[in-house]
Amino acid sequence: MSRSDDILKIHRLAHTGGSAVLLEWLAARLDGWTGVVDTHKALGPEAAVPEAAVPEAAVLGAAEMSARGARSAVVQSGEGAALLFALHDGRALACVRSRPHQPDAATLLADAAVPLALVLRAEEAARREERAELAASRAREAVLHLLMNGRISTAHQVAEALGPSLPDPMRMYVVECPAGQRGEVARRCSELTGGRAWIVHCPVYVRHLIVLVPAGPAGAGADHDPLAGALVDVARHCAVGVSGEAALREAPAAYGQAFHALAVARGRGERHARFGPGPELALAAHDAGAGWAGALLAPLDAYEPRRAQDPGPQELRATAHAWLEFTSHATRLLKIHRNTLATRLRLIEAVLGLDLARLADQAALSLALRLTRGAGDPYVPGPAAATEADLDEVLRDPRLTDWARGHLRPLSGPEAPPDARATVRAWLDHDAQLAPTAAALGISVPGARKRLTRIEALLERSLLQSPSARHDLWLAHRAEELAG
């Protein structure tokens, strides 16, 4: 093979395969170990060869080049002869052969040194850019965590550094699209909002984007959302759920609204939907339930971990909230192992005296977390605390009765199938588990799933995918029962 053919091959491999492929070809062409070395470490054809795999002659030659400031070197050792040519940053391209080198080996390595140096620089730049993008993505995710935990001031500070500012008031969009198209959808969203949207890759669902957009005119209807319609057009199988207008401090509720709207959007031809009107449970229950919620969570707020590395009240609250919202997927949100999640849940059960396998206890904890003002706020008994009995007393409040009847009204409306009430009741009685629900109804599991999917569209709430409305449904049914 002529030198011109070698040079052409070197440039082609560097352009199409990168440094690893080029080094592999050089090793085969020269019939010897070929890699990139310096005085401290060595990188072989896979860019991750342990130092023990690097011939001593190559390491000695790199150290000698560094000490003398030379641009090339030939080193003899018991393992053979090493040819080295300087690249950049103290590194060198080295080839070690046990037999004498081919006559053209030095020329071939010299010709490969410059393209290899360039491709190594390009790969390092790409890795730095990837790390920077990952850091920015993690920082945006951190802002979302701060918002969901009520740390509005800190969220603003971090957001200002990243840009743009967090919108307040805002609408929250949950966009579901193929995972590989999230970047394209995010770019289109930024264009359509003039760069004012705060966009986060969902830490739980790989197909979801969470978008905070400045609230538009109040008169926009549920069936008219130009941004949602435009995002649906970006990618096939895309669907968008939109919350109502909310203050930034109401971000957790806005996310729940957008997620429930997404469940409705999947079944619509236009593939987008805005959260339907209806009173929020936390608003309806606040006056009657704040004291009960504080009393329920008081042991958790007073909990003191035995060791410094154990989770404290704030972490346990965040764990409980994440698990109630996302069940086993909470590990992705909290960045913890599933065994750690299970251990924390057992601790929460022990501290609060709850059985989180029961839907009733899940619903009670979910409501209490929503009614308390902020993560980790201590419970201070007030004048009304002594008269607060239990959750049933809270649910007997007329405001909760009105909320429950409004929440459940679609199950008895003209569009509801005749088995809607019975299906939901059986599902709730069996702790929202499909298999025992199907057995109780005398139908198959797919049949039960189909019924609940139809009821999702009826209620405009997600039931089968978390965050699920199962806790609110249980509370509504209990309030209705207590009302007679």
C-alpha positions as CSV (number, residue, x, y, z in Angstrom):
1,M,0.0,0.0,0.0
2,S,1.4,3.4,-1.0
3,R,1.9,6.3,1.4
4,S,-0.9,8.3,-0.3
5,D,-3.3,5.3,0.2
6,D,-2.3,5.2,3.9
7,I,-2.9,8.9,4.3
8,L,-6.3,8.7,2.6
9,K,-7.2,5.7,4.8
10,I,-6.1,7.6,8.0
11,H,-8.3,10.6,7.2
12,R,-11.3,8.5,6.2
13,L,-11.1,6.5,9.4
14,A,-10.6,9.6,11.6
15,H,-13.6,11.3,10.0
16,T,-16.0,8.3,10.1
17,G,-14.8,6.1,13.0
18,G,-13.0,8.4,15.4
19,S,-9.9,7.8,17.4
20,A,-10.8,4.2,18.5
21,V,-11.2,2.9,14.9
22,L,-8.1,4.7,13.7
23,L,-6.0,3.3,16.5
24,E,-7.3,-0.2,15.8
25,W,-6.4,0.1,12.1
26,L,-2.9,1.3,13.0
27,A,-2.3,-1.6,15.4
28,A,-3.3,-4.1,12.7
29,R,-1.3,-2.2,10.0
30,L,1.9,-2.1,12.1
31,D,1.3,-5.5,13.8
32,G,1.9,-4.1,17.3
33,W,0.4,-2.4,20.3
34,T,-0.8,1.1,19.3
35,G,-2.3,3.7,21.6
36,V,-2.2,7.1,23.2
37,V,0.0,7.5,26.3
38,D,1.3,10.1,28.7
39,T,3.4,10.0,31.9
40,H,0.4,9.3,34.1
41,K,-2.0,7.2,32.2
42,A,-2.5,5.4,28.8
43,L,-5.5,5.1,26.6
44,G,-5.6,2.3,24.1
45,P,-7.8,1.7,21.0
46,E,-11.0,1.7,23.2
47,A,-9.9,4.9,25.0
48,A,-10.1,3.1,28.3
49,V,-7.2,0.6,28.5
50,P,-5.9,0.0,32.0
51,E,-2.3,1.1,32.7
52,A,-1.2,-2.5,33.2
53,A,-2.1,-3.2,29.5
54,V,0.3,-0.5,28.3
55,P,3.8,-1.8,27.4
56,E,6.6,-0.5,29.6
57,A,8.5,0.9,26.6
58,A,5.5,3.2,25.7
59,V,5.3,4.5,29.2
60,L,9.0,5.1,29.5
61,G,9.1,6.8,26.1
62,A,6.3,9.1,27.0
63,A,8.0,10.1,30.3
64,E,11.3,10.7,28.4
65,M,9.6,12.9,25.8
66,S,7.9,14.9,28.5
67,A,11.2,15.4,30.5
68,R,13.2,16.4,27.3
69,G,10.4,18.3,25.6
70,A,10.9,16.2,22.5
71,R,8.4,15.8,19.8
72,S,9.3,12.2,19.0
73,A,11.3,9.3,20.5
74,V,12.4,5.7,19.9
75,V,12.8,3.6,23.1
76,Q,14.2,0.0,23.4
77,S,13.2,-2.3,26.2
78,G,12.8,-5.9,27.0
79,E,9.3,-5.8,25.5
80,G,10.5,-4.5,22.2
81,A,10.9,-1.1,20.5
82,A,8.5,1.8,20.9
83,L,8.0,4.6,18.4
84,L,6.4,7.8,19.8
85,F,5.1,11.0,18.2
86,A,3.8,13.9,20.3
87,L,0.1,14.9,20.0
88,H,-1.0,17.5,22.5
89,D,-1.4,18.1,26.2
90,G,1.6,15.9,27.0
91,R,0.2,12.9,25.2
92,A,1.8,10.9,22.5
93,L,0.9,8.3,19.8
94,A,2.9,5.2,20.5
95,C,3.5,1.9,18.7
96,V,5.4,-1.0,20.4
97,R,6.5,-4.1,18.4
98,S,8.5,-7.1,19.6
99,R,10.2,-7.4,16.2
100,P,12.0,-4.6,14.4
101,H,9.7,-2.0,13.0
102,Q,8.6,-1.9,9.4
103,P,10.6,0.6,7.3
104,D,7.6,2.8,6.8
105,A,6.4,2.6,10.5
106,A,7.8,6.0,11.5
107,T,6.3,7.7,8.5
108,L,2.9,6.1,9.0
109,L,2.8,7.2,12.6
110,A,3.9,10.7,11.8
111,D,1.2,11.0,9.1
112,A,-1.4,9.7,11.6
113,A,-0.4,12.0,14.5
114,V,-2.0,15.2,13.2
115,P,-5.4,13.7,12.2
116,L,-5.5,11.7,15.5
117,A,-4.7,14.8,17.5
118,L,-7.5,16.7,15.8
119,V,-10.1,13.9,16.3
120,L,-9.1,13.5,20.0
121,R,-9.7,17.2,20.5
122,A,-13.1,17.0,18.8
123,E,-14.1,14.0,20.9
124,E,-13.0,15.8,24.1
125,A,-15.0,18.8,23.0
126,A,-18.1,16.6,22.4
127,R,-17.7,15.0,25.8
128,R,-17.4,18.4,27.5
129,E,-20.6,19.6,25.6
130,E,-22.4,16.4,26.6
131,R,-21.4,16.9,30.3
132,A,-22.5,20.6,30.1
133,E,-25.9,19.6,28.6
134,L,-26.3,16.9,31.3
135,A,-25.5,19.4,34.0
136,A,-28.0,21.9,32.6
137,S,-30.6,19.2,32.4
138,R,-30.0,18.2,36.0
139,A,-30.1,21.8,37.2
140,R,-33.5,22.3,35.5
141,E,-34.7,19.1,37.1
142,A,-33.5,20.5,40.5
143,V,-35.6,23.6,39.9
144,L,-38.6,21.4,39.3
145,H,-37.9,19.5,42.6
146,L,-37.7,22.9,44.4
147,L,-41.0,24.0,43.0
148,M,-42.7,20.7,43.9
149,N,-41.5,21.1,47.5
150,G,-42.5,24.7,47.9
151,R,-39.0,26.2,47.7
152,I,-40.1,29.0,45.4
153,S,-37.4,31.5,46.3
154,T,-34.6,29.1,45.8
155,A,-36.2,27.9,42.6
156,H,-36.3,31.5,41.3
157,Q,-32.6,32.0,42.1
158,V,-31.5,28.8,40.3
159,A,-33.8,29.5,37.3
160,E,-32.5,33.1,36.9
161,A,-28.9,31.7,36.5
162,L,-30.1,29.2,33.9
163,G,-32.7,31.3,32.1
164,P,-35.4,32.1,31.4
165,S,-37.2,33.3,34.5
166,L,-39.9,31.1,35.9
167,P,-43.4,32.4,34.8
168,D,-45.8,33.4,37.5
169,P,-48.8,33.0,36.9
170,M,-48.3,30.1,34.5
171,R,-49.9,27.1,32.9
172,M,-48.2,23.7,33.0
173,Y,-48.0,21.5,30.0
174,V,-47.2,17.8,30.1
175,V,-46.1,16.7,26.6
176,E,-46.0,13.0,25.8
177,C,-43.9,12.1,22.7
178,P,-41.4,9.5,21.5
179,A,-38.3,9.8,23.7
180,G,-36.0,10.4,20.8
181,Q,-38.1,13.5,19.8
182,R,-38.2,15.3,23.1
183,G,-35.4,17.6,22.0
184,E,-37.2,18.5,18.8
185,V,-40.4,19.2,20.7
186,A,-38.5,21.3,23.3
187,R,-36.9,23.4,20.6
188,R,-40.3,24.0,18.9
189,C,-41.9,24.9,22.2
190,S,-39.1,27.4,22.9
191,E,-39.6,29.0,19.4
192,L,-43.4,29.2,19.8
193,T,-43.1,30.9,23.2
194,G,-40.3,33.3,22.3
195,G,-37.9,31.5,24.7
196,R,-40.1,32.3,27.7
197,A,-41.1,28.7,28.5
198,W,-39.4,26.8,31.2
199,I,-38.8,23.3,29.8
200,V,-37.8,20.2,31.8
201,H,-37.3,16.6,30.8
202,C,-39.5,14.6,33.1
203,P,-37.3,12.7,35.6
204,V,-39.9,9.9,35.9
205,Y,-41.3,9.3,32.4
206,V,-38.8,9.2,29.6
207,R,-41.5,10.2,27.0
208,H,-42.6,13.3,28.9
209,L,-41.7,16.9,28.8
210,I,-42.9,19.3,31.5
211,V,-43.3,22.9,30.3
212,L,-44.2,26.0,32.3
213,V,-45.6,28.7,30.1
214,P,-46.7,32.3,31.1
215,A,-50.5,32.3,31.5
216,G,-52.3,33.7,28.5
217,P,-55.6,35.5,28.2
218,A,-58.1,34.3,30.7
219,G,-60.7,33.8,28.0
220,A,-58.9,30.9,26.2
221,G,-61.2,27.9,26.1
222,A,-60.4,24.3,26.8
223,D,-60.7,23.4,23.2
224,H,-58.6,26.3,21.9
225,D,-54.9,26.1,22.8
226,P,-52.6,27.1,19.9
227,L,-49.4,26.0,21.7
228,A,-50.8,22.5,22.5
229,G,-52.0,22.1,18.9
230,A,-48.7,23.2,17.5
231,L,-46.7,20.8,19.8
232,V,-49.0,17.9,18.7
233,D,-48.1,18.6,15.1
234,V,-44.3,18.3,15.8
235,A,-44.2,14.5,16.4
236,R,-46.4,11.6,15.6
237,H,-48.2,10.0,18.6
238,C,-47.7,13.2,20.5
239,A,-50.3,14.2,23.2
240,V,-50.5,17.3,25.4
241,G,-52.2,17.9,28.7
242,V,-52.6,21.5,30.0
243,S,-53.3,22.7,33.5
244,G,-55.5,25.6,34.5
245,E,-53.9,28.9,35.2
246,A,-52.0,28.7,38.5
247,A,-49.6,30.6,40.7
248,L,-46.0,29.2,40.8
249,R,-46.5,28.1,44.4
250,E,-49.3,25.9,43.1
251,A,-47.0,23.9,40.8
252,P,-47.7,20.5,42.3
253,A,-51.5,20.9,41.8
254,A,-50.8,22.3,38.2
255,Y,-48.7,19.2,37.4
256,G,-51.5,16.9,38.6
257,Q,-54.0,18.8,36.5
258,A,-51.9,18.6,33.4
259,F,-51.2,14.9,33.9
260,H,-55.0,14.2,34.2
261,A,-55.6,16.3,31.1
262,L,-53.0,14.2,29.3
263,A,-55.0,11.0,30.0
264,V,-58.0,12.7,28.3
265,A,-55.9,14.0,25.4
266,R,-54.8,10.5,24.4
267,G,-58.4,9.6,23.5
268,R,-59.2,12.7,21.5
269,G,-58.7,13.2,17.9
270,E,-56.9,16.6,18.4
271,R,-54.6,14.9,20.9
272,H,-54.6,17.7,23.4
273,A,-56.8,18.7,26.3
274,R,-57.0,21.3,29.1
275,F,-57.9,20.3,32.7
276,G,-61.6,20.3,33.2
277,P,-63.3,22.7,35.6
278,G,-64.0,21.5,39.2
279,P,-63.0,22.4,42.7
280,E,-59.6,21.3,44.0
281,L,-59.8,18.9,47.0
282,A,-57.1,20.8,49.0
283,L,-59.0,24.1,48.6
284,A,-62.3,22.5,49.6
285,A,-60.8,20.7,52.6
286,H,-58.4,23.3,53.9
287,D,-60.4,24.9,56.6
288,A,-61.9,21.7,57.9
289,G,-58.8,19.5,57.5
290,A,-55.7,21.6,58.3
291,G,-55.8,20.7,62.0
292,W,-56.3,17.0,61.3
293,A,-53.5,17.0,58.8
294,G,-51.1,18.6,61.2
295,A,-52.0,16.2,63.9
296,L,-51.5,13.2,61.5
297,L,-48.1,14.3,60.4
298,A,-46.9,15.6,63.7
299,P,-44.9,12.4,64.5
300,L,-43.2,12.6,61.1
301,D,-42.3,16.3,61.6
302,A,-40.9,15.5,65.1
303,Y,-39.0,12.5,64.0
304,E,-35.2,12.6,64.7
305,P,-33.0,10.2,62.7
306,R,-30.7,8.0,64.7
307,R,-27.7,8.7,62.4
308,A,-26.6,11.8,60.5
309,Q,-26.8,10.0,57.2
310,D,-30.4,8.8,57.8
311,P,-33.3,10.7,56.2
312,G,-34.9,13.4,58.3
313,P,-38.6,14.7,58.3
314,Q,-38.2,16.7,55.1
315,E,-36.7,13.8,53.1
316,L,-39.4,11.4,54.5
317,R,-42.1,13.8,53.4
318,A,-40.6,14.1,50.0
319,T,-40.4,10.3,49.8
320,A,-44.0,9.9,50.8
321,H,-45.2,12.4,48.3
322,A,-43.1,11.0,45.5
323,W,-44.3,7.4,46.2
324,L,-48.0,8.4,46.5
325,E,-47.7,10.2,43.1
326,F,-45.5,7.8,41.2
327,T,-45.5,4.5,43.2
328,S,-42.4,2.4,42.3
329,H,-41.3,5.1,39.7
330,A,-40.5,7.3,42.7
331,T,-37.0,5.9,42.6
332,R,-36.3,7.8,39.4
333,L,-37.6,11.0,40.9
334,L,-35.7,10.7,44.2
335,K,-32.6,9.1,42.6
336,I,-32.5,6.3,45.2
337,H,-32.4,2.5,45.0
338,R,-35.7,0.6,45.2
339,N,-34.5,-1.0,48.5
340,T,-33.9,2.4,49.9
341,L,-37.4,3.5,48.9
342,A,-38.9,0.4,50.6
343,T,-36.9,1.0,53.8
344,R,-38.1,4.6,53.9
345,L,-41.7,3.6,53.4
346,R,-41.5,1.1,56.2
347,L,-40.1,3.8,58.4
348,I,-42.9,6.2,57.4
349,E,-45.5,3.5,58.2
350,A,-44.0,2.9,61.6
351,V,-43.7,6.6,62.5
352,L,-47.3,7.4,61.4
353,G,-48.9,4.2,62.3
354,L,-50.3,3.6,58.8
355,D,-50.5,0.7,56.5
356,L,-49.5,2.0,53.0
357,A,-50.7,-1.1,51.3
358,R,-54.3,0.1,52.1
359,L,-55.7,2.6,49.7
360,A,-57.6,4.3,52.7
361,D,-54.3,5.0,54.5
362,Q,-52.7,6.2,51.2
363,A,-55.6,8.6,50.6
364,A,-55.3,9.9,54.2
365,L,-51.6,10.6,53.9
366,S,-52.0,12.1,50.4
367,L,-54.6,14.6,51.7
368,A,-52.6,15.4,54.8
369,L,-49.5,16.2,52.8
370,R,-51.5,18.5,50.5
371,L,-53.1,20.3,53.4
372,T,-50.0,21.1,55.3
373,R,-48.4,24.4,54.3
374,G,-44.9,23.2,53.5
375,A,-42.5,20.3,53.7
376,G,-41.3,19.8,57.2
377,D,-43.5,22.5,58.9
378,P,-43.9,21.5,62.5
379,Y,-47.4,21.0,63.8
380,V,-48.4,23.6,66.4
381,P,-51.7,22.7,68.1
382,G,-54.2,25.5,68.0
383,P,-57.6,26.0,69.7
384,A,-59.4,23.8,67.2
385,A,-56.9,20.9,67.4
386,A,-58.5,19.3,70.4
387,T,-61.8,18.9,68.6
388,E,-60.3,17.5,65.5
389,A,-61.3,13.8,65.6
390,D,-60.3,11.8,62.5
391,L,-60.6,11.8,58.8
392,D,-64.3,11.0,58.8
393,E,-65.0,14.1,60.8
394,V,-63.2,16.2,58.1
395,L,-65.0,14.4,55.3
396,R,-68.4,15.2,56.9
397,D,-67.8,18.9,56.4
398,P,-70.5,20.2,53.9
399,R,-67.8,21.7,51.7
400,L,-66.3,18.3,51.3
401,T,-69.7,16.8,50.6
402,D,-70.3,19.3,47.8
403,W,-66.8,18.6,46.4
404,A,-67.4,14.8,46.5
405,R,-70.8,15.0,44.8
406,G,-69.3,17.2,42.1
407,H,-66.3,14.9,41.7
408,L,-68.5,11.8,41.3
409,R,-71.3,13.3,39.3
410,P,-69.9,12.2,35.9
411,L,-70.2,8.5,37.0
412,S,-74.0,8.9,37.1
413,G,-74.4,11.3,34.2
414,P,-76.1,10.5,30.9
415,E,-72.8,9.6,29.2
416,A,-71.7,7.2,31.9
417,P,-72.0,3.4,31.3
418,P,-74.3,1.6,33.7
419,D,-71.5,-0.3,35.3
420,A,-69.3,2.9,36.0
421,R,-70.2,3.2,39.7
422,A,-69.9,-0.5,40.4
423,T,-66.5,-0.7,38.7
424,V,-65.1,2.2,40.6
425,R,-66.4,1.0,43.9
426,A,-64.9,-2.5,43.4
427,W,-61.6,-1.0,42.3
428,L,-61.4,1.2,45.4
429,D,-62.6,-1.6,47.7
430,H,-59.7,-3.7,46.4
431,D,-57.0,-1.0,46.9
432,A,-56.9,-0.1,43.3
433,Q,-55.5,-3.5,42.3
434,L,-56.7,-4.8,38.9
435,A,-56.6,-8.5,39.5
436,P,-58.9,-8.7,42.6
437,T,-61.1,-6.0,41.1
438,A,-61.6,-8.1,38.0
439,A,-62.4,-11.2,40.1
440,A,-64.9,-9.3,42.2
441,L,-66.7,-8.0,39.1
442,G,-66.5,-11.5,37.4
443,I,-64.6,-10.2,34.4
444,S,-61.1,-10.5,33.0
445,V,-58.2,-8.2,34.0
446,P,-58.1,-6.7,30.4
447,G,-61.9,-6.2,30.7
448,A,-61.5,-4.3,34.0
449,R,-58.7,-2.2,32.5
450,K,-60.9,-1.3,29.6
451,R,-63.7,-0.2,31.9
452,L,-61.4,2.0,33.9
453,T,-59.9,3.5,30.8
454,R,-63.5,4.5,29.7
455,I,-64.0,6.0,33.2
456,E,-60.8,8.0,32.9
457,A,-62.3,9.8,29.9
458,L,-65.5,10.3,31.8
459,L,-63.9,11.8,34.8
460,E,-61.1,13.5,32.9
461,R,-58.7,12.1,35.3
462,S,-55.9,9.5,35.1
463,L,-56.6,6.4,37.1
464,L,-54.3,3.6,35.8
465,Q,-51.1,5.6,35.3
466,S,-49.5,7.6,38.1
467,P,-50.1,10.3,39.2
468,S,-53.6,8.7,39.6
469,A,-56.8,10.2,40.9
470,R,-57.4,7.0,43.0
471,H,-56.8,8.8,46.3
472,D,-59.3,11.6,45.5
473,L,-61.8,9.0,44.3
474,W,-61.5,7.1,47.5
475,L,-62.0,10.3,49.6
476,A,-65.0,11.4,47.4
477,H,-66.7,8.0,47.9
478,R,-66.1,8.1,51.6
479,A,-67.4,11.6,51.9
480,E,-70.5,10.7,49.9
481,E,-71.1,7.6,52.2
482,L,-70.8,9.7,55.3
483,A,-73.3,12.2,53.9
484,G,-75.9,9.4,53.7
